[in-house]
Amino acid sequence: MAHDLNSDSHWHEPTGLTKKAGLGTFKKPPMPYDVFMEEQEIPIVRAVGVSKVQNLPLKPWKRMGGNGSFIQLWGTEGLWGSYVIEVPGSGALNTEKHLYEEQYLVIEGRGTTEVWQEGGKKQIFEWQKGSLFAIPMNAYHRIVNASSTPALLLAGTSAPNAMNLYGNEDFIFNNPYTFNDRFSGETDFFKPRDDIASDPVRGLAMRRTNMIPDVMNCELPLDNRRSPGYRRIEPHMAGQRFYMWIGQHETGRYSKAHKHASAAVLICVNGKGYTYTWPSELGTTPWKDGKADQVFRVDYEPVGMVSAAPMSGDWYHQHFGISKGPLRMTAWFGPNNARGRRPGRPGEKERDLGAIDLRDGGNAIPYDMEDPYIRQEYEETLAKEGAKSRMEDWIYEEPKEGEERPMTEFTGM
């Protein structure tokens, strides 16, 4: 898996004081995870987004025992990996274990998953369309299809992190170490837990559960950080550092644009919509400033994916639901760039910049400062879909200092 450094030609020291060593420009060499993906001989999708993963090409994946395709959206390279896998009807995937984290979202089908440690009893739990579950680190597991038709699952992993660090597949796939601190065979390990707690880092709504039976319809507490009436929960699963959340924008309302670096991928699970993303260097009004050609747009429906920041640096991104129902998405970050988990001195204070408007020192573009094209296009698009905008005029007014708006304005109650 390692890059062959011995293939380089003989190095020549530069002559004189004005010439510089090296080529100046060079092609980025493949990392161990890139080599691993190529060796699997299945498709590798590299793009800003995917409108619907159900339409991706699949090919037989010998190692997994099903048909699969890698999904490496721009901006996630080296940060985390993803793939879609089809489980044969009335069949099962191969048993595996690995020294990286993994979570699954069930796109189609129903079945069971068996999880166990070396010499331990198997824990078996059921899943269906919309289920989200995590595999404990380096535990044996096997996914079984309970239906005669194929099942389709979307996986998110920290395989790139492990493979690029260690560069040894045998170490990753055949490591005997047991992470008993993460999973020691508890009989209720995969029992869904509905209790909502406060995230100890940012104080947001959190569920400590290793299984969510249906992310499409599960309860989401009121959050209000992305749009009026926005709802959100953070699942913390299997002791992982793989960070994620599930959020929902009300029918007829869209999110504020905000910026951050690469890692986040949003996955549509209910409704349909589109996302705009653009480099922060373009400013807050790229259409008004004649830079619309540098803005990326991805349209999606369940289960579509979009990279929030597909290149280096900070990118603004903004999400729009255009169906007659709410837009529900889950965001996957991998183990990197999660809020409150970035490198820094312990105890160092951070601000939740994505939830704070630019005028207050944050990274979110308030509605009254956004590009006028945004609202105009949104209302026109909703009209074509037979839906109605609930982005009322007051939402675009700059709030007065100390102003508190009634909850009915945010929730429609």
Backbone torsions as a table, in degrees:
resi	resn	phi	psi	omega
1	MET	NA	-19.0	-175.9
2	ALA	-75.8	149.9	176.3
3	HIS	-69.9	135.3	-176.0
4	ASP	-80.5	97.8	179.7
5	LEU	-75.7	-19.3	-177.8
6	ASN	-73.8	-10.6	-178.8
7	SER	-80.9	-9.3	-178.7
8	ASP	-67.5	146.2	177.7
9	SER	-75.2	170.1	-177.7
10	HIS	-59.7	137.6	-178.4
11	TRP	-85.2	138.9	178.6
12	HIS	-117.7	127.7	177.3
13	GLU	-69.3	138.1	179.5
14	PRO	-66.0	148.2	178.5
15	THR	-99.9	138.9	179.6
16	GLY	80.0	179.6	-175.0
17	LEU	-99.6	-3.5	-177.7
18	THR	-104.6	-22.5	179.0
19	LYS	-82.8	146.3	-177.6
20	LYS	-113.2	148.9	178.1
21	ALA	-72.2	156.9	175.3
22	GLY	92.9	173.8	-176.4
23	LEU	-84.7	-21.7	-177.3
24	GLY	87.6	-55.8	173.5
25	THR	-121.1	147.2	-177.6
26	PHE	-156.4	159.5	175.9
27	LYS	-87.3	136.9	179.9
28	LYS	-64.6	123.7	-179.3
29	PRO	-73.2	152.0	177.5
30	PRO	-67.8	139.0	174.3
31	MET	-83.9	164.0	179.8
32	PRO	-51.7	-38.7	179.3
33	TYR	-67.6	-35.3	175.8
34	ASP	-61.6	-43.6	178.5
35	VAL	-63.0	-42.7	178.9
36	PHE	-58.6	-46.5	-179.7
37	MET	-60.7	-44.7	-179.7
38	GLU	-61.4	-37.9	-177.6
39	GLU	-68.3	-19.7	-178.3
40	GLN	-77.1	-15.2	176.0
41	GLU	58.7	39.4	171.9
42	ILE	-123.2	164.3	-178.3
43	PRO	-60.5	149.6	173.6
44	ILE	-123.6	113.6	-178.5
45	VAL	-92.9	119.1	177.1
46	ARG	-121.7	114.2	-175.9
47	ALA	-164.8	174.4	173.9
48	VAL	-70.5	-35.0	-179.1
49	GLY	-164.9	175.4	179.0
50	VAL	-132.9	124.7	-176.4
51	SER	-68.0	-31.5	-178.6
52	LYS	-162.9	112.2	-175.2
53	VAL	-67.3	-19.3	178.2
54	GLN	-62.9	-20.1	-177.8
55	ASN	-94.8	2.3	-178.3
56	LEU	-72.0	148.1	176.6
57	PRO	-71.0	138.7	-180.0
58	LEU	-121.9	144.5	176.1
59	LYS	-134.9	156.4	-179.8
60	PRO	-56.0	131.3	-178.1
61	TRP	-115.7	100.1	-172.9
62	LYS	-58.1	-44.1	-176.8
63	ARG	-63.4	-35.7	-176.1
64	MET	-91.1	-28.4	-178.3
65	GLY	85.9	19.1	176.0
66	GLY	-144.7	-170.5	175.6
67	ASN	-98.4	135.6	-174.1
68	GLY	-146.8	173.2	175.9
69	SER	-154.4	133.6	173.6
70	PHE	-77.9	147.6	174.4
71	ILE	-126.7	109.4	178.9
72	GLN	-121.7	82.8	-177.3
73	LEU	-65.8	148.2	-179.6
74	TRP	-54.9	135.1	178.8
75	GLY	97.4	-15.3	180.0
76	THR	-99.1	-3.5	-176.8
77	GLU	-56.4	126.1	179.9
78	GLY	78.8	-9.9	-177.2
79	LEU	-97.0	-41.1	173.1
80	TRP	-170.1	164.3	-175.9
81	GLY	-121.6	164.4	-179.4
82	SER	-149.8	152.1	173.7
83	TYR	-156.0	160.1	173.5
84	VAL	-114.5	137.7	-175.4
85	ILE	-132.3	133.9	177.0
86	GLU	-101.8	123.7	179.3
87	VAL	-93.3	126.7	-177.0
88	PRO	-58.1	146.6	176.8
89	GLY	-57.4	132.3	-178.5
90	SER	55.0	26.8	-179.4
91	GLY	-126.5	-164.5	-177.0
92	ALA	-151.3	157.0	171.9
93	LEU	-80.2	165.5	177.7
94	ASN	-67.8	149.1	172.9
95	THR	-66.9	138.1	178.0
96	GLU	-150.6	164.1	168.4
97	LYS	-150.5	155.3	-174.7
98	HIS	-161.7	155.7	-175.5
99	LEU	-89.8	48.5	172.9
100	TYR	-152.4	160.8	-177.4
101	GLU	-80.9	152.9	-178.9
102	GLU	-152.1	139.1	174.6
103	GLN	-134.9	152.7	-177.7
104	TYR	-127.0	140.1	168.2
105	LEU	-115.4	124.1	-178.4
106	VAL	-81.7	118.9	-179.4
107	ILE	-88.5	-44.9	179.8
108	GLU	-144.8	145.3	172.8
109	GLY	101.4	-177.1	177.7
110	ARG	-148.1	155.3	-179.1
111	GLY	176.3	-156.4	-179.5
112	THR	-135.7	160.4	172.6
113	THR	-127.5	133.8	176.6
114	GLU	-104.7	131.3	179.8
115	VAL	-133.4	134.5	179.9
116	TRP	-158.6	159.3	172.7
117	GLN	-98.0	163.8	179.6
118	GLU	-52.8	119.4	178.6
119	GLY	78.0	-0.2	-177.9
120	GLY	-96.6	172.0	179.8
121	LYS	-77.8	142.1	178.9
122	LYS	-73.1	134.0	170.7
123	GLN	-100.9	126.9	-175.2
124	ILE	-120.0	130.7	176.0
125	PHE	-134.8	155.1	-177.9
126	GLU	-95.2	152.3	174.3
127	TRP	-139.6	162.7	-178.0
128	GLN	-146.5	-179.8	176.5
129	LYS	-56.1	127.0	-179.7
130	GLY	95.7	-8.3	-179.7
131	SER	-71.7	145.8	176.7
132	LEU	-127.7	125.9	179.5
133	PHE	-146.9	158.0	-177.4
134	ALA	-118.5	144.5	176.7
135	ILE	-96.8	124.6	179.1
136	PRO	-61.2	147.6	-177.8
137	MET	-54.0	124.4	173.0
138	ASN	61.7	23.1	174.8
139	ALA	-91.2	145.4	173.4
140	TYR	-65.4	142.6	176.8
141	HIS	-155.3	151.3	178.8
142	ARG	-143.2	132.0	-179.1
143	ILE	-103.1	125.0	-173.9
144	VAL	-117.9	132.1	178.4
145	ASN	-89.2	124.0	-178.3
146	ALA	-90.5	-3.8	-176.9
147	SER	-111.5	161.5	178.4
148	SER	-79.9	-11.3	177.0
149	THR	-102.0	154.6	-177.7
150	PRO	-61.3	147.4	172.4
151	ALA	-105.3	151.2	-178.2
152	LEU	-127.6	127.3	-178.9
153	LEU	-127.6	145.0	175.1
154	LEU	-107.0	128.2	-177.5
155	ALA	-113.5	145.5	169.7
156	GLY	-123.2	133.1	-174.8
157	THR	-137.9	162.7	170.3
158	SER	-101.9	26.5	179.2
159	ALA	-57.1	-42.6	178.7
160	PRO	-58.5	-38.7	-179.4
161	ASN	-62.7	-46.0	-178.0
162	ALA	-70.1	-46.9	-176.1
163	MET	-67.9	-39.6	-179.9
164	ASN	-71.2	-24.7	178.6
165	LEU	-81.0	-48.6	-173.5
166	TYR	-93.6	-31.6	177.7
167	GLY	61.9	29.4	-177.5
168	ASN	-144.8	108.4	-176.3
169	GLU	-66.5	-35.9	-179.8
170	ASP	-62.5	-40.6	178.3
171	PHE	-63.4	-37.3	-175.6
172	ILE	-78.9	-40.2	-174.4
173	PHE	-96.6	-14.5	-177.5
174	ASN	-128.4	32.1	-180.0
175	ASN	-82.7	126.8	-175.7
176	PRO	-80.1	-7.1	-173.9
177	TYR	-64.0	137.6	178.7
178	THR	-108.7	122.8	178.6
179	PHE	-88.5	76.2	-179.2
180	ASN	-65.7	-22.3	178.2
181	ASP	-70.5	-19.1	177.8
182	ARG	-98.8	-37.6	-179.8
183	PHE	-155.9	120.4	-179.7
184	SER	-124.0	25.4	176.0
185	GLY	88.6	18.2	-179.4
186	GLU	-57.3	135.5	-176.3
187	THR	-68.8	-25.2	-178.6
188	ASP	-105.5	18.2	-174.8
189	PHE	-58.0	-38.6	-176.9
190	PHE	-103.0	17.0	174.0
191	LYS	-74.5	123.7	-179.1
192	PRO	-59.1	137.3	177.7
193	ARG	-118.6	126.4	-175.0
194	ASP	-98.9	-8.1	-176.7
195	ASP	-60.4	134.8	178.9
196	ILE	-104.6	125.4	179.4
197	ALA	-117.9	174.9	176.7
198	SER	-94.8	123.8	176.0
199	ASP	-56.1	123.8	-175.1
200	PRO	-66.4	-15.4	-179.1
201	VAL	-88.4	-52.6	-174.2
202	ARG	-116.1	-3.0	178.1
203	GLY	74.2	23.3	178.9
204	LEU	-93.3	165.6	-178.0
205	ALA	-66.7	133.3	-172.5
206	MET	-140.7	145.4	171.9
207	ARG	-124.5	123.7	173.6
208	ARG	-90.9	96.3	-178.2
209	THR	-150.1	147.1	-179.3
210	ASN	-99.2	1.2	-178.0
211	MET	-153.9	129.2	170.8
212	ILE	-118.8	114.9	-173.8
213	PRO	-60.9	-32.0	-175.3
214	ASP	-154.9	98.0	-179.4
215	VAL	-71.7	-17.5	-178.4
216	MET	-72.8	-25.7	-174.3
217	ASN	-130.0	4.1	-178.1
218	CYS	-67.6	156.2	-178.9
219	GLU	-67.7	136.6	176.1
220	LEU	-125.1	122.8	179.7
221	PRO	-69.7	155.9	177.7
222	LEU	-65.5	135.8	-176.1
223	ASP	-125.8	-49.1	176.5
224	ASN	69.0	5.9	-173.5
225	ARG	-81.1	-23.9	-176.1
226	ARG	-105.9	-31.2	179.2
227	SER	-160.9	162.0	176.9
228	PRO	-60.9	125.2	-180.0
229	GLY	83.6	6.2	-179.6
230	TYR	-63.3	138.4	-179.5
231	ARG	-120.7	149.3	-171.7
232	ARG	-162.1	147.0	173.1
233	ILE	-143.9	146.6	174.9
234	GLU	-107.8	112.4	171.3
235	PRO	-79.7	132.8	172.8
236	HIS	-112.6	112.4	-165.8
237	MET	-122.7	135.3	169.4
238	ALA	54.3	29.1	179.6
239	GLY	66.0	21.6	-174.5
240	GLN	-79.7	158.8	167.5
241	ARG	-97.5	-1.9	175.7
242	PHE	-68.2	111.9	-172.0
243	TYR	-93.8	140.4	-179.8
244	MET	-155.5	165.0	168.5
245	TRP	-151.8	165.7	175.9
246	ILE	-122.6	127.4	-177.3
247	GLY	-136.4	160.5	-178.3
248	GLN	-145.3	129.4	173.7
249	HIS	-96.5	137.7	-179.9
250	GLU	-61.7	155.1	175.7
251	THR	-54.6	128.7	176.6
252	GLY	80.3	11.2	177.6
253	ARG	-131.5	146.2	-177.1
254	TYR	-125.0	165.0	-174.4
255	SER	-80.0	154.9	166.9
256	LYS	-68.8	148.5	171.2
257	ALA	-74.4	142.4	173.2
258	HIS	-147.0	164.8	-173.9
259	LYS	-125.3	148.3	169.0
260	HIS	-166.9	178.1	-177.1
261	ALA	-80.4	177.6	-175.6
262	SER	-66.3	155.9	171.7
263	ALA	143.9	-42.5	-172.8
264	ALA	-74.3	131.6	170.9
265	VAL	-124.1	127.9	178.5
266	LEU	-99.0	136.1	-176.2
267	ILE	-121.7	118.7	-179.7
268	CYS	-75.1	127.8	178.2
269	VAL	-118.1	-18.0	176.6
270	ASN	-147.5	142.2	-179.0
271	GLY	81.0	-168.2	172.9
272	LYS	-146.6	160.5	-176.8
273	GLY	-176.4	-159.8	178.5
274	TYR	-150.4	160.0	179.7
275	THR	-129.2	136.9	168.7
276	TYR	-105.2	138.6	174.6
277	THR	-141.3	137.5	-178.3
278	TRP	-151.6	150.5	-179.3
279	PRO	-64.7	141.2	-175.5
280	SER	-60.9	-21.9	179.6
281	GLU	-62.9	-20.9	179.0
282	LEU	-76.0	-11.3	-179.2
283	GLY	87.1	-170.5	-173.3
284	THR	-92.3	-11.5	-177.4
285	THR	-131.1	66.3	-174.8
286	PRO	-65.0	-33.3	179.0
287	TRP	-68.8	-47.3	-179.9
288	LYS	-61.5	-31.6	-176.9
289	ASP	-92.6	10.5	176.5
290	GLY	73.6	26.9	-178.2
291	LYS	-117.8	22.0	-176.6
292	ALA	-61.4	-25.5	-179.3
293	ASP	-69.1	-11.1	179.4
294	GLN	-102.2	6.5	178.6
295	VAL	-96.5	132.3	176.0
296	PHE	-91.6	141.6	174.9
297	ARG	-128.9	136.0	175.0
298	VAL	-128.5	124.5	174.1
299	ASP	-97.8	144.0	-175.3
300	TYR	-152.1	164.9	172.1
301	GLU	-143.5	176.1	177.8
302	PRO	-65.1	125.0	1.3
303	VAL	-113.1	99.1	177.5
304	GLY	-102.0	159.3	-175.8
305	MET	-133.0	148.3	176.2
306	VAL	-146.6	137.4	175.7
307	SER	-83.2	124.4	-176.8
308	ALA	-70.3	-32.5	-179.5
309	ALA	-137.3	86.5	-168.6
310	PRO	-79.1	-0.9	178.8
311	MET	-135.6	-176.6	179.2
312	SER	-72.2	159.2	-179.3
313	GLY	83.8	-177.9	179.1
314	ASP	-82.9	138.6	177.9
315	TRP	-127.3	136.8	169.5
316	TYR	-78.4	145.5	174.7
317	HIS	-147.5	145.8	-173.8
318	GLN	-145.3	135.5	-170.1
319	HIS	-119.4	138.1	-171.9
320	PHE	-130.6	120.7	174.0
321	GLY	-90.3	130.3	-175.5
322	ILE	-124.7	13.2	177.1
323	SER	-94.2	174.0	-179.3
324	LYS	-76.5	-9.3	175.7
325	GLY	-114.3	178.5	-178.4
326	PRO	-69.3	160.1	175.8
327	LEU	-99.9	115.8	179.2
328	ARG	-113.5	132.2	-178.1
329	MET	-136.5	151.5	168.4
330	THR	-114.4	137.8	-179.0
331	ALA	-110.4	129.9	178.2
332	TRP	-114.1	130.9	-177.4
333	PHE	-113.8	-14.9	-169.3
334	GLY	71.2	-164.4	-178.0
335	PRO	-84.0	2.8	-175.4
336	ASN	-110.4	154.3	170.1
337	ASN	61.3	18.0	175.7
338	ALA	-74.8	140.3	-178.2
339	ARG	-58.2	132.0	178.3
340	GLY	80.1	0.1	-178.7
341	ARG	-119.2	8.0	178.3
342	ARG	-74.7	156.4	179.8
343	PRO	-57.6	145.0	179.1
344	GLY	168.8	172.8	180.0
345	ARG	-73.2	134.8	177.7
346	PRO	-56.7	132.7	-179.8
347	GLY	89.2	-9.0	178.7
348	GLU	-64.6	132.4	-176.7
349	LYS	-81.0	137.9	174.8
350	GLU	-126.4	152.1	175.9
351	ARG	-102.5	146.3	178.6
352	ASP	-79.7	74.3	-167.4
353	LEU	-61.0	-33.6	-178.5
354	GLY	-66.2	-19.0	-180.0
355	ALA	-102.5	4.5	-178.1
356	ILE	-114.6	132.8	-178.7
357	ASP	-65.9	155.2	179.6
358	LEU	-56.4	-40.9	-177.2
359	ARG	-65.2	-17.9	179.0
360	ASP	-104.7	12.5	176.9
361	GLY	92.9	10.4	179.7
362	GLY	-99.3	-161.3	-176.9
363	ASN	-116.2	7.4	-178.2
364	ALA	-98.4	137.0	177.3
365	ILE	-86.5	113.3	179.0
366	PRO	-65.3	153.1	-174.9
367	TYR	-56.7	-35.1	-177.8
368	ASP	-73.7	-10.9	179.8
369	MET	-109.1	-1.8	-176.1
370	GLU	-77.3	167.0	178.5
371	ASP	-62.8	129.1	-178.7
372	PRO	-56.9	-24.7	-179.7
373	TYR	-61.9	-32.5	-175.7
374	ILE	-57.6	-54.1	-177.4
375	ARG	-66.6	-43.0	-178.8
376	GLN	-59.0	-49.3	-178.8
377	GLU	-65.8	-38.8	-178.4
378	TYR	-61.3	-46.3	-179.2
379	GLU	-65.1	-39.5	178.5
380	GLU	-65.8	-40.3	-179.6
381	THR	-67.0	-42.4	177.7
382	LEU	-60.8	-40.9	-179.5
383	ALA	-61.1	-39.6	178.6
384	LYS	-65.8	-30.2	-178.9
385	GLU	-87.2	-1.9	-178.8
386	GLY	76.8	18.3	178.0
387	ALA	-109.0	166.5	-175.1
388	LYS	-121.3	136.6	177.9
389	SER	-72.6	140.0	172.4
390	ARG	-116.9	24.5	174.6
391	MET	-87.6	79.8	-175.1
392	GLU	-68.1	163.1	-176.2
393	ASP	-57.8	-35.7	-175.9
394	TRP	-64.2	-25.0	179.9
395	ILE	-65.0	-29.1	-177.1
396	TYR	-93.3	6.0	177.7
397	GLU	-90.3	137.6	177.4
398	GLU	-66.6	122.6	-177.5
399	PRO	-65.3	142.3	176.8
400	LYS	-78.4	151.1	-177.3
401	GLU	-58.3	126.2	178.4
402	GLY	80.2	3.7	-177.3
403	GLU	-72.2	134.4	175.2
404	GLU	-118.8	122.1	179.2
405	ARG	-94.1	146.0	-177.7
406	PRO	-63.9	148.8	-178.9
407	MET	-60.0	-28.1	-179.2
408	THR	-62.4	-29.3	179.4
409	GLU	-67.5	-31.7	-176.1
410	PHE	-86.3	-34.2	-170.6
411	THR	-112.0	-11.7	-177.4
412	GLY	75.4	13.8	-178.2
413	MET	-76.7	NA	NA
